[in-house]
Amino acid sequence: PQTSMCDIYSGYEKDIKNLTRTQGKILIKLIYRETKKTSYNLIKDYRGGFLTSIYQGIAKIFGLDLKETYDPNGKDRNIEIIVTLIENGQL
């Protein structure tokens, strides 16, 4: 059976709710890195535009942006280095 986004979220809901702002920002970037879609677009695909707008509004209150992308050669270079080290089993 195929796993839906809702299944994934429900399995990690408690952890997601307890993220710091910095952890939330990194998660949003890593989601984009893995899917090539913003968190905003993923939520919109599964939950619809109205609910996505609400989530984006809440994210903005906490200094986050669900439309954030990932720049592995620029501002997100340090994250990319760490992820690459982890993927290569070096960290």
PyRosetta script that sets phi, psi and omega in degrees:
from pyrosetta import init, pose_from_sequence

init()
pose = pose_from_sequence("PQTSMCDIYSGYEKDIKNLTRTQGKILIKLIYRETKKTSYNLIKDYRGGFLTSIYQGIAKIFGLDLKETYDPNGKDRNIEIIVTLIENGQL")
pose.set_psi(1, 144.9)
pose.set_omega(1, -178.5)
pose.set_phi(2, -81.6)
pose.set_psi(2, 137.4)
pose.set_omega(2, 179.5)
pose.set_phi(3, -86.8)
pose.set_psi(3, 130.3)
pose.set_omega(3, 178.4)
pose.set_phi(4, -93.0)
pose.set_psi(4, 166.1)
pose.set_omega(4, 177.1)
pose.set_phi(5, -60.8)
pose.set_psi(5, -36.3)
pose.set_omega(5, 179.6)
pose.set_phi(6, -64.3)
pose.set_psi(6, -38.8)
pose.set_omega(6, 177.4)
pose.set_phi(7, -63.6)
pose.set_psi(7, -42.9)
pose.set_omega(7, 179.5)
pose.set_phi(8, -64.0)
pose.set_psi(8, -47.3)
pose.set_omega(8, -179.4)
pose.set_phi(9, -60.6)
pose.set_psi(9, -45.2)
pose.set_omega(9, -177.0)
pose.set_phi(10, -63.1)
pose.set_psi(10, -31.6)
pose.set_omega(10, 178.0)
pose.set_phi(11, -72.0)
pose.set_psi(11, -23.3)
pose.set_omega(11, -177.0)
pose.set_phi(12, -120.5)
pose.set_psi(12, 9.4)
pose.set_omega(12, -173.7)
pose.set_phi(13, -53.9)
pose.set_psi(13, -46.9)
pose.set_omega(13, -178.6)
pose.set_phi(14, -62.5)
pose.set_psi(14, -44.3)
pose.set_omega(14, 179.7)
pose.set_phi(15, -63.6)
pose.set_psi(15, -42.1)
pose.set_omega(15, -179.0)
pose.set_phi(16, -63.5)
pose.set_psi(16, -41.6)
pose.set_omega(16, -178.7)
pose.set_phi(17, -67.5)
pose.set_psi(17, -20.8)
pose.set_omega(17, -177.1)
pose.set_phi(18, -100.6)
pose.set_psi(18, 10.1)
pose.set_omega(18, 179.0)
pose.set_phi(19, -71.2)
pose.set_psi(19, 147.8)
pose.set_omega(19, 170.3)
pose.set_phi(20, -76.2)
pose.set_psi(20, 169.8)
pose.set_omega(20, 176.7)
pose.set_phi(21, -58.8)
pose.set_psi(21, -45.3)
pose.set_omega(21, -179.7)
pose.set_phi(22, -61.6)
pose.set_psi(22, -44.3)
pose.set_omega(22, 178.4)
pose.set_phi(23, -63.1)
pose.set_psi(23, -38.7)
pose.set_omega(23, 177.6)
pose.set_phi(24, -63.3)
pose.set_psi(24, -43.1)
pose.set_omega(24, 178.5)
pose.set_phi(25, -62.0)
pose.set_psi(25, -43.3)
pose.set_omega(25, 179.8)
pose.set_phi(26, -65.5)
pose.set_psi(26, -41.9)
pose.set_omega(26, 178.7)
pose.set_phi(27, -60.1)
pose.set_psi(27, -44.5)
pose.set_omega(27, 178.9)
pose.set_phi(28, -59.5)
pose.set_psi(28, -41.6)
pose.set_omega(28, 179.2)
pose.set_phi(29, -67.9)
pose.set_psi(29, -42.1)
pose.set_omega(29, -179.0)
pose.set_phi(30, -68.7)
pose.set_psi(30, -32.9)
pose.set_omega(30, 175.1)
pose.set_phi(31, -61.6)
pose.set_psi(31, -44.4)
pose.set_omega(31, 177.4)
pose.set_phi(32, -63.1)
pose.set_psi(32, -43.0)
pose.set_omega(32, -179.4)
pose.set_phi(33, -56.8)
pose.set_psi(33, -42.2)
pose.set_omega(33, -175.6)
pose.set_phi(34, -81.9)
pose.set_psi(34, -30.5)
pose.set_omega(34, -173.0)
pose.set_phi(35, -109.8)
pose.set_psi(35, -16.4)
pose.set_omega(35, -172.7)
pose.set_phi(36, 60.0)
pose.set_psi(36, 25.8)
pose.set_omega(36, 174.5)
pose.set_phi(37, -132.8)
pose.set_psi(37, 143.5)
pose.set_omega(37, 177.0)
pose.set_phi(38, -70.9)
pose.set_psi(38, 157.9)
pose.set_omega(38, 175.2)
pose.set_phi(39, -59.0)
pose.set_psi(39, -37.2)
pose.set_omega(39, 178.2)
pose.set_phi(40, -57.1)
pose.set_psi(40, -49.5)
pose.set_omega(40, -178.6)
pose.set_phi(41, -67.4)
pose.set_psi(41, -36.2)
pose.set_omega(41, 177.5)
pose.set_phi(42, -64.4)
pose.set_psi(42, -45.6)
pose.set_omega(42, 178.4)
pose.set_phi(43, -63.1)
pose.set_psi(43, -42.3)
pose.set_omega(43, 179.8)
pose.set_phi(44, -60.7)
pose.set_psi(44, -40.8)
pose.set_omega(44, 179.2)
pose.set_phi(45, -62.1)
pose.set_psi(45, -35.5)
pose.set_omega(45, -174.4)
pose.set_phi(46, -99.6)
pose.set_psi(46, -26.2)
pose.set_omega(46, -173.9)
pose.set_phi(47, -119.4)
pose.set_psi(47, -11.7)
pose.set_omega(47, -180.0)
pose.set_phi(48, 95.3)
pose.set_psi(48, 162.3)
pose.set_omega(48, -173.5)
pose.set_phi(49, -67.6)
pose.set_psi(49, -40.0)
pose.set_omega(49, -176.7)
pose.set_phi(50, -63.0)
pose.set_psi(50, -50.1)
pose.set_omega(50, -179.4)
pose.set_phi(51, -65.2)
pose.set_psi(51, -35.9)
pose.set_omega(51, 178.1)
pose.set_phi(52, -62.2)
pose.set_psi(52, -40.3)
pose.set_omega(52, 178.1)
pose.set_phi(53, -63.0)
pose.set_psi(53, -38.3)
pose.set_omega(53, 177.1)
pose.set_phi(54, -64.0)
pose.set_psi(54, -47.2)
pose.set_omega(54, 179.3)
pose.set_phi(55, -61.1)
pose.set_psi(55, -40.2)
pose.set_omega(55, 178.6)
pose.set_phi(56, -63.8)
pose.set_psi(56, -41.0)
pose.set_omega(56, 178.0)
pose.set_phi(57, -61.7)
pose.set_psi(57, -43.4)
pose.set_omega(57, 178.1)
pose.set_phi(58, -65.1)
pose.set_psi(58, -43.3)
pose.set_omega(58, 178.8)
pose.set_phi(59, -59.0)
pose.set_psi(59, -43.0)
pose.set_omega(59, -179.9)
pose.set_phi(60, -61.4)
pose.set_psi(60, -36.7)
pose.set_omega(60, 177.6)
pose.set_phi(61, -58.9)
pose.set_psi(61, -35.3)
pose.set_omega(61, -178.6)
pose.set_phi(62, -94.2)
pose.set_psi(62, 13.1)
pose.set_omega(62, 176.6)
pose.set_phi(63, 77.9)
pose.set_psi(63, 22.1)
pose.set_omega(63, -179.9)
pose.set_phi(64, -113.1)
pose.set_psi(64, 163.0)
pose.set_omega(64, 178.3)
pose.set_phi(65, -139.5)
pose.set_psi(65, 112.6)
pose.set_omega(65, -179.0)
pose.set_phi(66, -68.3)
pose.set_psi(66, -9.5)
pose.set_omega(66, 178.2)
pose.set_phi(67, -94.0)
pose.set_psi(67, 6.4)
pose.set_omega(67, -178.7)
pose.set_phi(68, -62.9)
pose.set_psi(68, 138.0)
pose.set_omega(68, 176.1)
pose.set_phi(69, -106.8)
pose.set_psi(69, -172.1)
pose.set_omega(69, -174.9)
pose.set_phi(70, -128.0)
pose.set_psi(70, 129.4)
pose.set_omega(70, -178.9)
pose.set_phi(71, -121.0)
pose.set_psi(71, 88.5)
pose.set_omega(71, -174.3)
pose.set_phi(72, -66.0)
pose.set_psi(72, -20.3)
pose.set_omega(72, -178.9)
pose.set_phi(73, -103.1)
pose.set_psi(73, 0.2)
pose.set_omega(73, -178.3)
pose.set_phi(74, -125.8)
pose.set_psi(74, -115.6)
pose.set_omega(74, -172.8)
pose.set_phi(75, -65.9)
pose.set_psi(75, -17.8)
pose.set_omega(75, 179.6)
pose.set_phi(76, -106.4)
pose.set_psi(76, 19.8)
pose.set_omega(76, -177.9)
pose.set_phi(77, -57.3)
pose.set_psi(77, -42.5)
pose.set_omega(77, -179.1)
pose.set_phi(78, -64.2)
pose.set_psi(78, -39.6)
pose.set_omega(78, 177.2)
pose.set_phi(79, -63.2)
pose.set_psi(79, -43.2)
pose.set_omega(79, -179.4)
pose.set_phi(80, -61.3)
pose.set_psi(80, -41.3)
pose.set_omega(80, 178.9)
pose.set_phi(81, -61.2)
pose.set_psi(81, -46.5)
pose.set_omega(81, -179.1)
pose.set_phi(82, -64.3)
pose.set_psi(82, -45.5)
pose.set_omega(82, -180.0)
pose.set_phi(83, -62.2)
pose.set_psi(83, -42.5)
pose.set_omega(83, 179.4)
pose.set_phi(84, -62.6)
pose.set_psi(84, -43.4)
pose.set_omega(84, 177.1)
pose.set_phi(85, -60.4)
pose.set_psi(85, -41.7)
pose.set_omega(85, 178.3)
pose.set_phi(86, -65.2)
pose.set_psi(86, -47.6)
pose.set_omega(86, -179.3)
pose.set_phi(87, -61.2)
pose.set_psi(87, -31.0)
pose.set_omega(87, 179.6)
pose.set_phi(88, -88.4)
pose.set_psi(88, 3.2)
pose.set_omega(88, 179.3)
pose.set_phi(89, 72.0)
pose.set_psi(89, 19.6)
pose.set_omega(89, -178.2)
pose.set_phi(90, -95.2)
pose.set_psi(90, -6.8)
pose.set_omega(90, -179.4)
pose.set_phi(91, -138.9)
pose.dump_pdb("model.pdb")
